[in-house]
Amino acid sequence: MYPASLKLATLSLNDSNVDETANHQVLTPSDTDICDNVALLWRQEPEPEELQLDKLYIKLKSKNPLWSISKDYLKQVLKNHNLYVSDKPTHFTYHERIISSYTPGASEKLPSKIQITHSEKGKALCTKVKIAKGELILHEEEPLTFIAPLEKYTLMQLSKACGTCGTSLNQSCHYYIMHNLDCDNCTIVWCSKKCKTIDTTHSYLKHPMSKNKICNSQNWLKFEQFCKENTWYSAYAVGMIYARQNLSDQGAIIDEQFNSLAKISQRIRLEAAESTNIGGTLDSGVDIITTISSSAMWEEGFYLLCEAFPHLQDDNNFDLEAFLCDIGRFNLNQINGQIYPLFSHINHSCEPNTYFEFDKHGIKAFARKDIAAGEELLTTYVNPLHDVNSRRRELCVNWGFLCNCRRCKKELLKVSGKRTQEQETTSGTPSYMKHRRKSSMKVSKPSVQELLENGKEFDLEVPSQTGIHSRRPSVRFDNKVIAAVEE
């Protein structure tokens, strides 16, 4: 039998003439899907946020080719959720409903060079003297009360992380036993004597055989597990604050300082999340939960907390709404999962004059530039590298206001001018084509012969839609290939 002779032939790709969506079901996206995808697109590529609706629609469809959605419906969904034009006053804001009061003991702990004042934003910190760039302004050595990171709950139970601060532990169990840093009745260990001393409520909360009348430890462990399963850190933090208020020697001052901080109901914060950020894609808070099950989860968490602290059921001033207000209070003021009462007095600006660093347990504020006497100290609540619309939406959801600092005003004017210019442009060439690399243009595609001659490596385009398994045309090749076939 003679081997078959071969010849070169030009063949069509087996899927070049097949509709990519032919074997896949067309989908009708929900409002949540649309808003989440638009928000994700903005997060990955800030430039599309400034695109006109036509171009945004094209980009969205290219990333979701199976979607059945019209341009008009996209516009309506974005309008309904305040994502169409981000600087209109139709945004739901709640900063006027936030209330706070004087923080007991705060002035005594402040350095002599700063003082507590009141501004249009509420409580504030201002300088008494000129502060040089890089100078330490404030060092708050400890939070109001230590709240262990919930994400390290399992590691703490396995003696792999400190029971107070959550620091990962790398010493053997023998080391902690020898240094009296372990608990005699459970598996919890601490990284230092300070952390062990601070954890004054451990025996009441973690030992099921505890007979303390204020706290039912078995029910507390159920509440703790519920918060862990639902990734509900703020409720867990509020529960820890309640525990320290009622079981610690410092309970009175913890109660007074926590209740003096700015507060707003988590229910109201949820309204902001749903009106500007359905699905929570852009939210940077601890846990804004934008699902229809939020109410049921709140009620269940409140019930379990009351089971853990039976006296709460007899307190006429404590109900579900009070619980949600404390959760909102925590979310407004927390930084890195802790409450620092002095630092919480520093207001926001997208052009801050301070920056902060964490040490083991505390927080330090430094001057970002020279600060004049009498000037308000300002920090940034959001990533200053984000574009103006992303920053303002994040602030609106988490802190209830639209920032109007000098930088935001300047960038909004620039965005407005860019939109106007795009609307007046008569050219039919899409902006993304103007900046496209020449090597991606059809006229610049090398032939197979050229590729074989120069022998250089080249990249193929990676499909962005992983759910489609048919081949997409490469930016380097036509829909035909040269192959060796039998004659």
Secondary structure as GFF3:
##gff-version 3
##sequence-region A 1 487
A	DSSP	beta_strand	6	12	.	.	.	ID=ss1
A	DSSP	alpha_helix	31	44	.	.	.	ID=ss2
A	DSSP	three_ten_helix	47	50	.	.	.	ID=ss3
A	DSSP	alpha_helix	53	63	.	.	.	ID=ss4
A	DSSP	alpha_helix	71	80	.	.	.	ID=ss5
A	DSSP	three_ten_helix	95	97	.	.	.	ID=ss6
A	DSSP	alpha_helix	106	109	.	.	.	ID=ss7
A	DSSP	beta_strand	114	119	.	.	.	ID=ss8
A	DSSP	beta_strand	122	127	.	.	.	ID=ss9
A	DSSP	beta_strand	136	140	.	.	.	ID=ss10
A	DSSP	three_ten_helix	150	152	.	.	.	ID=ss11
A	DSSP	alpha_helix	153	157	.	.	.	ID=ss12
A	DSSP	alpha_helix	173	178	.	.	.	ID=ss13
A	DSSP	alpha_helix	193	198	.	.	.	ID=ss14
A	DSSP	alpha_helix	202	206	.	.	.	ID=ss15
A	DSSP	alpha_helix	217	229	.	.	.	ID=ss16
A	DSSP	alpha_helix	233	247	.	.	.	ID=ss17
A	DSSP	alpha_helix	251	260	.	.	.	ID=ss18
A	DSSP	alpha_helix	266	276	.	.	.	ID=ss19
A	DSSP	alpha_helix	294	308	.	.	.	ID=ss20
A	DSSP	three_ten_helix	310	314	.	.	.	ID=ss21
A	DSSP	alpha_helix	320	333	.	.	.	ID=ss22
A	DSSP	beta_strand	334	335	.	.	.	ID=ss23
A	DSSP	beta_strand	338	339	.	.	.	ID=ss24
A	DSSP	three_ten_helix	343	345	.	.	.	ID=ss25
A	DSSP	beta_strand	347	348	.	.	.	ID=ss26
A	DSSP	beta_strand	354	358	.	.	.	ID=ss27
A	DSSP	beta_strand	363	367	.	.	.	ID=ss28
A	DSSP	beta_strand	378	379	.	.	.	ID=ss29
A	DSSP	alpha_helix	388	399	.	.	.	ID=ss30
A	DSSP	alpha_helix	406	424	.	.	.	ID=ss31
A	DSSP	alpha_helix	431	434	.	.	.	ID=ss32
A	DSSP	three_ten_helix	438	440	.	.	.	ID=ss33
A	DSSP	three_ten_helix	442	444	.	.	.	ID=ss34
A	DSSP	alpha_helix	448	454	.	.	.	ID=ss35
A	DSSP	beta_strand	480	486	.	.	.	ID=ss36
###
